Amino acid sequence: MENCKAKHYHKAHLCVLASEGNFDEISRLAAKPKFICFNCGRVAHAEKNLCNPMPLNQGD
């Protein structure tokens, strides 16, 4: 969590959900990804679900 840019929302980040075994929620949040976490490499549709999000360049 020390490299998390949104610590107030950390409980909803994919890294936390994975540590809790909440894979159904991860599948839902990772559908049609638009962002990738610079820390862990996970992808999500919304940047709010990643610690250090960067936009994915799709369609290049």
TATARA-V987591 format. One record per backbone hydrogen bond with DSSP energy under -1.0 kcal/mol. NH is the residue of the N-H (numbers start at 0). CO is the residue of the C=O. Records with the same first field share a line. If there is no record, write none. Layout:
NH = CO ; CO
This chain:
3 = 0
4 = 50
8 = 5
9 = 6
11 = 8
12 = 9
13 = 48
16 = 12
17 = 13
18 = 14
19 = 15
20 = 17
21 = 16
22 = 20
25 = 21
26 = 22
27 = 23
28 = 24
29 = 25
33 = 43
34 = 43
35 = 53
36 = 41
37 = 51
40 = 36
43 = 34
44 = 28
48 = 45
49 = 46
53 = 35
55 = 33
57 = 55
